[in-house]
Amino acid sequence: MIEIINGISFQEYCLTRNRIAILLNFLGKEHKKDTIKDKLIISDFFLKFPELISDETELRKFDTQFSYFHWKPNYKLYNAVLADLSARGIIVLNSVNNRYLVTDRGKAFVVDLLSEKEANWDEILNSCEYIVSKILNKSVSAGQAMIQNRLDKIRRN
């Protein structure tokens, strides 16, 4: 396994980068949603584990279940991903409100991703809709509490 960041594989790095770009593209270039770094991190948790969006979560694999309980973000990973996307011109940071926005280059990047047939794009886009309606309008602490409540519910089952 090639590590790009201590404990983070190149594959996980690329997947995280792609999920963030897809979400920002879903929002559009001129969106008004609060996309500060911490909100993107919370949103990425639901993109990474879309089965947690449903109230009827069923644990399928031990590895996945184990992953839920280590959800605290790796800020080095997200700092690197956001810096990478910014450096490539895929996203920009609005310095006035610290919100991230997709660029035209980012839209083209996501179109290329969406043309790949391997992923379940309907599930990803449904997750983006959920995030926009249920997460980005909450505070960071409310988003974190939402994750914790879902995980507590799973633990009780």
Secondary structure as the mmCIF struct_conf table of DSSP 4:
data_model
#
loop_
_struct_conf.conf_type_id
_struct_conf.id
_struct_conf.beg_label_comp_id
_struct_conf.beg_label_asym_id
_struct_conf.beg_label_seq_id
_struct_conf.end_label_comp_id
_struct_conf.end_label_asym_id
_struct_conf.end_label_seq_id
STRN STRN1 GLU A 3 ILE A 5
TURN_TY1_P TURN_TY1_P1 ASN A 6 GLY A 7
STRN STRN2 ILE A 8 SER A 9
HELX_RH_AL_P HELX_RH_AL_P1 PHE A 10 LEU A 27
TURN_TY1_P TURN_TY1_P2 LYS A 29 GLU A 30
BEND BEND1 LYS A 33 LYS A 33
HELX_RH_AL_P HELX_RH_AL_P2 LYS A 37 LYS A 48
HELX_RH_3T_P HELX_RH_3T_P1 PRO A 50 LEU A 52
TURN_TY1_P TURN_TY1_P3 ILE A 53 ILE A 53
BEND BEND2 SER A 54 GLU A 56
HELX_RH_AL_P HELX_RH_AL_P3 PHE A 62 TYR A 68
TURN_TY1_P TURN_TY1_P4 PHE A 69 HIS A 70
BEND BEND3 LYS A 72 LYS A 72
HELX_RH_AL_P HELX_RH_AL_P4 TYR A 75 ALA A 87
TURN_TY1_P TURN_TY1_P5 ARG A 88 GLY A 89
BEND BEND4 ILE A 90 ILE A 90
STRN STRN3 ILE A 91 ASN A 94
TURN_TY1_P TURN_TY1_P6 SER A 95 ASN A 98
STRN STRN4 ARG A 99 VAL A 102
HELX_RH_AL_P HELX_RH_AL_P5 ASP A 104 LEU A 114
TURN_TY1_P TURN_TY1_P7 SER A 115 SER A 115
BEND BEND5 LYS A 117 ALA A 119
HELX_RH_AL_P HELX_RH_AL_P6 TRP A 121 LYS A 134
TURN_TY1_P TURN_TY1_P8 ILE A 135 ASN A 137
BEND BEND6 LYS A 138 LYS A 138
HELX_RH_AL_P HELX_RH_AL_P7 VAL A 140 ARG A 156
#
